Amino acid sequence: MINNFNIVICDHIHKSGLDILRNTDNIKLIDATNIPKDKLIKEIIPLADIAITRSSTDVNSKFLEMAKKMKAIIRAGVGVDNINIKEASKQGIVVMNIPTANTIAAVELTMTHILSCVREFPYAHNNLKIDRVWRREDWYGTELKGKKLGIIGFGNIGSRVAKRAKAFEMDVITYDPYIDSSKAIDLGIDYINNFEDIFTCDIITIHTPKNHETIGMIGQEEISKMKDGVILINCARGGLYNEKALLEGLTSGKIRMAGIDVFDKEPATDNLLLDLKNITVTPHLGANTKESQRNISIQAAKNAILAVKGISYPNALNLPVLEKSLSKYIINFFELSQKISYIAAQATSENIKSIKIIAEGNISKHIDILEIFSIVGALTPSIENSVNYVNAKLIAMEKDINIIKETSISTSIFQNKISIQLTTKSKIFSISATIFNENIQRIIEINNYHLEIIPQGEMIFFTGLDTSGVIADIGNIFKKNNLNINDFRLGRIKEKALSVISTNTKIPKIVLNDLRNLDTCFDLQYISI
């Protein structure tokens, strides 16, 4: 007798996915969408082979502790902030998401906000429908034709916004240091290398991942350099625009209009931006189309069937099988390779041409797995949720990234050592690391500078002259801005030195700019991990 597999639906999804599961042999569908969460965790989750969730279910340690039979958790959408992936990995549970099903929905919402802003459509609508006032002379908008659109981030969504903007006969430019310029040029889009060229645009829309590099990337300083009467759009992630600076710009009129779908804190019912008369807002509707929800539901159901039968794990975000078959020491090296690749990608902040992975010692036997983790780490800063352990090599191939692997059975000093070398169009960045006492991860070399660093937190890589007074200058800048230095490491090569400054808090742009302006500074990178 063949046993049924239990697939639990924790949050509401489109009925198309439910129908697929109901009509699949050996699948028992448990619809727990209306069951209280405490009862779901205590009574239903212990029976589940697969759980399909959305943002309403917190997949925390309490949830996972009860998931005794579970093979996989599928997030019916992109974001997995509500899932403790590390804990799921420890329990051998695969975490999967649906990263691209809402692309068109997000693209079209962006165009909706752009059109609403240039014609002030919501306000004209309310004036007639609610106020019952017929005053055509109050609503002179502007046309998109001939206007200049700046797109920050040219991935799946940004590139499609560009195509639609071109159909409106707009002049379109894009800034994205992580893509090959040909991707934009082939679509007739001007690719710019200087970020400040975006400030010349009539309309600016942002489509980047949310990370330390992009949070607050448009603030007071950036807005002050923009054209008077600029229109700003954000249908990507809350926090990419500094909301205080956005509020000030809209209030003063520097920003003519803004179209915002996402906010720092949601639900945003008390956000001060809602009080303004020159903003169009929506409650995070990027994926809220019937087609998008249907696509997400169908893909989640199909992926659940593949996973529960052990056929494949599409868009897997972790590799929990490693937890069961390998020692913790070896697994720590996989995690470390991803970390240092992630650091290297932030340090270069450019389109990657090649990734070189070097493994020395017994860890070299696992070079193929190190390769996967390293590629994921290197690509995550630029494409975030779209890269995972299953598709990493394919994405690297599609991006024409050359992957080089080198192994050595011995290392001169360390029992095991891994190194990553990223090559971009303008620089080469190398970083090496090892593990002490089975579980202590340490970076031991950066661009030939020898030093020992814990790979975590907020870090500044400051390359400058090795001369007296430099450390004092750095300290004074931190003191002036009331920031505490948690750790300071120094490596020297002849007349140059690499200082690695670690803090426990996010480092403001003003501090980074002050450090870059020091006469002794040759290069500076801000790293967050």
N, C-alpha and C positions, 0 to 999 in steps of 0.2 A: 504493500500500500504506500502510495506517495503522499507525504505530508504536505499540507498547505503552508505557504510562507505568509506570515502576518506583516502587512504593510499598513502602518498607522499614519493617518493624515492629522497632523496636530493643529494646523491653521487652514483657513478657507483657501481653496484653490478652485480654478475653473472646472466645471463639471466634465469637460472633455477628457481631462486626465483621469478623473474618477471613473469614467466609462471605460477607458482602456484597462484600468486595473480590475474592474468588475468582470470584464470579459476575457481575462487572461487565465488560462488553466493554472491550477495549483497556487493561485494567489487569493488570499483572504483579505479583503479590504476592511479596515477598521476606521470608520470616520469618527474621530474624536474632537472635531472642531468646536462642538458645543459643550464639551465636558470641562468642568473646572480644572485648572492646571494642576492643583495638588492631587486630585483624583487621577488625572492623566498620568502623572509621574508615578504614583504609588500602584495603580491597578493596571494600566494599559501598557506603559513602556516596558515592563518586565516581559511582556508577551511578544514584543515587536522584533521582527528581523530587520525591518527598514522603517525609518521615520522620515516623513516629508514635513518640513517646517517652513514658516516664514518668520517675520520679525517679532511676532507676538509671543512666541515660545522661547524662553530663555534656556538654552541647552548648556546648563552649568554642571558643576560637579555633582549636585544632587540628582539632576536628570540622568547623567551618565552612570552614576552609581547603580541606578535601577535598570540600566540597559544591559541586562545580563546576556541576552541572545543577539543583540544588535550587530549587524554587519556594516551598515552604512547609514549616514544621515544626509539627507538631500535638502539643501536650502533652495526653495523655489524662488530664485532671484539671484542677485549678484552678491550683495553684502553678507558677510558672515560674522559680523561683530557680536551677534548674540550666541555664537557657538564657541565653546572652549575647545579649540582644535588640538591644543597640546594634550589636554586630558583625554580627548577622544583617541588620539594616537596611542597613548599609554594603554588604553583598553582595547586596542586593535580595531577601532571603528573608523571606517573611511568617511571623510567629510567631502561632499561634492556640492557644487553650485551650478547655476544656469547663467553664464556670464553674458550672453549676447542676445537673448530672446527679446529684450526690451529696447534694442538699439533704435529702431525706426520710431518707436513711441517717443523716446527722448529727443530725437532729431526734430520731429514734427512739433513737439512742445516748444523747443527752442525757437523755431520759426514762428510759432504762435505768439510768443512773447515779443519777438522782434517786431512783428506786424502790429501787435497791440500797442507797443510803445510809440512807434512812428506815427500812428493814427489816433492814439489815445482812445482806442475803441471802447474799453470797458467804461470809461467816464462818459463818453457820448451816449452809450447805451443806457447807463443809469439815469442820465439827465433827461432822456426822453421817456424811458419806461417807468422809472420810479418817480422822478420829479415832474413828469409830464410837461417839460419845457422844450419848445421847438426853436432852437437858436443855432442855425447852421454856422453863423459867423464865429461862434465860440470854438469851433473844432476844425481849425486848419492844421492838418498834419503835414508830414513830409513824405516823399516817395523814396523807395529803396533804390530805384534806378540811379546809377551814377554815384551812389554813396559808397564809402569805403568801410568794409567790414574786416575787423581783425579777429582771428580765431586763435586762441591760446590752447594748444593741444590738438593734434591732427590725427587722432586715432579713429576708431570705428565711427564715433559720433561726430567729431569735429570735421572729418573729411566729408561726411554726408551732408552736414550743414553747408559746407562750402559749395557742393554741387547744386544745392537748392538755391543758395544765394546767387550763384552765377546765372541761374535761370531767371532771376529777377534783374539781371544785368548790373549787378553790383561789382565793384572793384574789391577783390578779396585777397588778403594777405594772411599768412599764418606763421606762428612762432612755435616750434617744437624741436628742441635740440636733440631729441631721442629718435628722430626719424631721418631717413635719407631724404635729402631735398628733392630728389626725383619724384617721390611719392606725391608731392604737392605740384611740382612743375608739370608733371604729366597730365594733371587735371586742369591746367591753365591757371593755377594759383601761384601767386608770388610768395616764395619762401624767404624769410628774413632771418638773419643771424643775430641782429641786434634787437633785444627785447623792447627797447624804448621806441622802436619804429611802430610798435603797436599803438603808441599813444597818439599817433597822427590820425587815427581812424575815427569815423563818425559813430560807429557802433562796435562794441567789443563783446565777444562771448567767450566763455572759458569752458574747456572740456578736458581737464586734467585729472589724474588720480589725486587723492587727498593724502599727502605725506608732509614731512617737515619742510620740504622745499616749496610746496605749493600753498600750505595753510597761510592765509593772510598775504598772499603774494601781490594782491592789489590792495594797497593801503593809502594812507594820506599822501605820502610822497609820490606814489605812482599817479594818483588821481590829479594831483596838482600839475603834473606834466601833460595831462590829456587836453584835448581840444575843449574849449568851452561849449557846453551843450551836448557833451558825449552821452551816448546811451549804453548802459552796461546790462549784460544778461548773464544769469547763472542758473542753469538747469542741470548742473553736474553734482557738486557736493557742497554742503554748507561749510562756511569758513574759508573758502578760497578768496572771497572778498572780505576785508576787515569791515565788519558791520558798523562799527562806530564811524569809520572814515566814510563809508557809504552813506550813512545817515547825514553826516555833515555836508557831503558833496551834494546830496539831493536837496537839503534844506537851503544851501547857499545858491543853488541853481547851476553850479559848476557841472553837475550831472543833470541833464535835462529829464531823463526818465531812466528807470531801471525795471527789468523784468526778472523776478526772483521766484524760483520754485523750491529752493532748499535754504535752510537756515542753520545757524550755529547750534541752536537748541530747538528740538522739535518735540511735541507740537509747539508752534510759535505764536500762539494766540495772544500773547502779551508783548510781542516784539514791537519796539518803537517804530520800526519801519512801516508798520501797518497804519500809522497815523498820518502818513504823508499822502499828498494828492498827486504825486508824480511817480508812482510806482505801480506796476501790475504784479500781483502775487497769486500763487497757487500753492496748495498744501502738499508739496512733494508728490506731484502727479507724473513724474517722468516715465513710470512704467504702467500708468493707469489707462491703458486702452484695452478694449475687449480682445483685440487681436494679440496684443502683447501678453495679457493674462492667459489667453488660450494657449499660446505658444509655450509659455513658461510651464503651464500645467501639463501639457502633452509631453514636453521634454523631460520634466521631472518624473512623470509616470514611466516613460520608456527607460530612463536611466535607472529607476528603482528596480525594474524588472531585470535589467542586465546585471545590476549589482547583487540582487538577492539570489540570482542563479549562478553567481560567480563568473559570469562571462567577461565582463569588463567594468571599469569604474570611470565613466566619462567625466572629465573636469574634476578629477580627484585633487584635493588640496593638501593631502597628506599621504604618507606611505606607511600606515600602521603595521604592515606585515614585518617591517624591519624591527619593530619593538619585540617581536616574538622570536625571531630567528637569529639575531645578532646581539653581541654584548653591548652594554650601555656605553662602554669606552669607544667602540666603533661608531655607534649611533651619534655620539657627541661630535665626532669628526665630520659626519654628514651635516649636522646642524652648523658646525663651525665653518664649513666650506660655503654654506649658503650665506652666513653672516658676513664673512669677509668679502664675498662677491657683491653683496648688497652694499657694503661700505665702499668698495671700489667703484661701483656704478654711480654712487652719489658723489664721489670724489672727482669723477670725470665729467658727469652731467652732459654727455654727448652721445650721439649715435655710435653704437659699438660696432667695430669692424671685426674684432677677434677676441676670443676668450681662451686663455691658455691655463690649463689645470696641471699642476705638478704635484705628485704625491711621492713622498720619500718614506721608506721604512715599510713595516708590515701593512700599513694602511693602503699602500699602493695596489694591493690585491683587489681593492674595492674601487678602483679608478672609475669604472663605468657608473657606479652609483654617485660617487663624488661629482662626476660630470653633470648629472641631472640636477643635483642640489645646487651646484655652482651656477648653472644656467638660470635656474629659477631665481636665485639671489641677484644675479646680474640684470635680469630683465624686469624684476618686480618694480623698481622705482619708476619705470617709464610706462608699463602697461598693467601693473597691479593685478586685479582679479582675473585678467584674461590668461595669465600664465600659471601653469600648475605642473606637477611632477609627471603627468601623462603627456602633455603637449609641448613641454619645454624645448625638446630637441627639434620638433617640427617647426615651432615658431622661430627658433634660431636659424633653421635652414631657410625658411621663408624670408627672413630678414638678411640673408646672405652673410650671416655671421660665421666666421671660420672658427671651428672648435679644434683646439690642439690639446692632446693629452701626453704627458710625460711621466714616467715612473722610474723609481730607483729603489732597490731593495734595502739600501742603507742611507743614512744621513750622518753627516760629520759630527754633529753635537747631540741632536735630539733623537729620541727613539723613533718618533714619527713626526712628520712635518708636511703641511700642505701649503701650496702657494697658488695665488691667482694673479694673472697678468691680463689686464684689459687694454686693448689698443683701440683708440678712436681716431678720427681724422686729424687731430692735432696733438695728441699726447699718448703716452704709455704710463699706466699706473700699475704698480706691483705691490702685493701684500702677502705676507706669510704668517702662519700661525701654528700653534701646537697645543697639546693638552698635557697638563701636569697632574700627577696623582689621580689618574683615571677620569677626573671630571672638572678640572680647573682650566677653562679656556683662556688662552692668551694670544694676542697678536705680538709677534716678535720682530717683525721687520716691515717697514714701509718705504718703498722706493730706495732700497739699500741702506736706509737709516735703521740702525739697530736700537730697539727700545721695547719695553714690555708694557702692554696695554690690555685692560679688560675690555672686551668688545661689547659694550653696552652703554646706553645713555646718550647724552648730547656731547658731541666732541667737535673741536676745531683743530684742523691740521694747518699749522702756521709754518710756512717755510720762509726763512729769512736769513739775514746776515748773522754769523756767530760772533757777535761783538758785545761789549759791555753795555748795559742799559736796556737791552731788548726785553728781558724778563720784567724789569721794572716798568717799562712802557706798557706792556701787556697788562700787568697787575693794576696799573693806574686806571686803565680804561675800564677794567672790571669794577674797580672800586668806585669810579665816577658813576657807574650805572647800577651800583648797589647789587652786584652779582657776586656770588661766592664761587671760587674755583675749588672743585671737589678733588681734582687730581691734575698734576702737571708732570709730563714726561718729556725728555729731551734726547734727541739723537744728533750726532755731529758727523759731517763729512767735510774736511778741510775748512773753508771759510763759511760754510753754510750749516744751518741747523734746522731740524724739524722739531717743532714744539707741538705736543698733543695736549690740549687743554680740555678737561672734562668737567661738566657741571651736572647738577641734578634738575635743572630747569631749562626751558626753551630759551635760546639766546636771541635777543632782539636784533633786528637788522641794523640798528644804529651802532651796536657793538661791533658787528661784522664789518661795517663800513669804516669805523674808526680804526680797526685793526688793519684793514686793507690800505688805509691812507698813511700808515706808518712808513717812513722812508726805508726802513729795514725789511719791509715785507716784500717778498718775491711772489708768493702764491698763498692762497687761503681757501680751504674747503670746509664747509659745515656739514657734519655727519650726525644723523640721528638713527639710533637702532634700539 
